[in-house]
Amino acid sequence: MTELTNEQKQIREILIEVAKTGRPIWYSDLIERAGLNLNTVNPAHRKELGHLLGAISTYEYENNRPMLSSVVVSKDTLMPSKGFYKLAEELGNGNWQTLKETYWGIEEMNRAFKFWQNSNK
């Protein structure tokens, strides 16, 4: 079972708030809102953010909830990153490329919106 760090718990709470609005958040806006000292231009920073979001989505998956990081999208593509799809594959959702091509991430985002909008948590 995945244990979240305090930083991951803080980011998770932000993502829950975002999911309840029914609108995604950009990676850069999440970084700013969470007060993370990261920059999406820096590959090492993107990787670090990916690890943070991956832990949160793994935690959600283990607790039978939609992947919460699905609500974080790129300004350029309006979709989650390749890392999101690779994690989805690791969690048993199918081939990451097929998931991306079939807009599975958008479906997962809508599942997250619905779950958190109907949640008392």
C-alpha positions in Angstrom: 0.0 0.0 0.0 1.4 3.4 -1.0 2.0 5.9 1.8 1.8 9.6 0.8 4.3 12.2 2.0 3.0 15.4 3.5 3.9 17.2 0.2 1.9 14.5 -1.8 -1.0 14.8 0.7 -1.1 18.6 0.1 -1.0 18.1 -3.7 -3.7 15.5 -3.4 -6.0 17.9 -1.6 -5.5 20.5 -4.4 -6.3 17.9 -7.0 -9.5 16.9 -5.1 -10.5 20.6 -5.1 -9.8 20.8 -8.8 -11.7 17.6 -9.6 -14.8 18.9 -7.7 -14.8 21.9 -10.1 -15.1 19.6 -13.1 -12.3 21.5 -14.9 -8.7 20.4 -15.3 -5.6 22.3 -14.1 -2.4 22.9 -16.1 0.8 21.4 -14.7 2.3 24.9 -14.3 -0.7 26.1 -12.4 -0.5 23.1 -10.1 3.2 23.8 -9.4 2.3 27.4 -8.5 -0.7 26.6 -6.4 1.2 23.9 -4.5 4.2 26.2 -4.0 6.5 23.7 -5.6 10.0 24.9 -6.6 9.7 23.3 -10.0 9.7 24.5 -13.6 8.0 22.5 -16.4 10.8 23.5 -18.8 13.3 21.6 -16.8 13.2 17.8 -17.6 14.4 16.9 -14.0 11.6 19.0 -12.6 9.0 17.4 -14.9 10.3 14.0 -13.7 10.0 15.0 -10.0 6.5 16.3 -10.6 5.7 13.0 -12.4 6.8 11.0 -9.4 4.7 13.1 -7.0 1.6 12.7 -9.2 2.3 9.1 -9.9 2.4 8.3 -6.1 -0.9 10.1 -5.7 -2.6 8.2 -8.6 -1.1 4.9 -7.4 -2.6 5.6 -3.9 -6.0 6.4 -5.5 -5.9 3.2 -7.6 -5.1 1.1 -4.5 -8.2 2.7 -2.9 -10.4 1.9 -5.8 -10.7 5.5 -7.0 -10.0 7.1 -10.4 -6.4 8.3 -11.1 -6.5 11.7 -9.6 -3.6 13.0 -11.6 -5.8 12.7 -14.7 -7.1 16.2 -13.8 -3.7 17.7 -14.5 -3.1 18.5 -18.2 -0.6 20.1 -20.5 -1.4 23.6 -21.9 -0.3 22.4 -25.3 -2.3 19.2 -25.6 -5.0 19.6 -23.0 -4.3 16.0 -22.0 -2.2 14.3 -19.3 1.4 13.6 -20.0 3.0 10.4 -21.4 4.0 9.5 -17.8 0.4 9.4 -16.8 -0.4 6.8 -19.5 2.7 4.8 -18.7 1.5 4.6 -15.0 -2.0 3.6 -16.3 -0.3 0.8 -18.1 1.6 -0.3 -15.0 -1.6 -0.3 -13.1 -3.1 -2.8 -15.6 -5.3 -0.5 -17.8 -3.7 -1.6 -21.1 -1.0 -0.4 -23.5 -0.1 3.2 -22.8 0.0 4.2 -26.5 -3.4 2.7 -27.1 -4.7 4.4 -24.0 -3.4 7.8 -25.2 -4.7 7.3 -28.8 -8.2 6.4 -27.5 -8.4 9.4 -25.2 -8.6 7.1 -22.1 -7.1 9.8 -20.0 -10.0 12.1 -20.8 -12.4 9.3 -19.8 -10.4 8.8 -16.5 -10.5 12.6 -15.9 -14.3 12.5 -16.3 -14.5 9.6 -13.9 -12.4 11.6 -11.4 -14.7 14.6 -11.8 -17.8 12.5 -11.2 -16.3 10.6 -8.2 -15.1 13.7 -6.4 -18.2 15.8 -7.2 -20.4 13.0 -5.7 -18.1 12.4 -2.7 -18.6 13.6 0.8 -14.8 13.6 1.4 
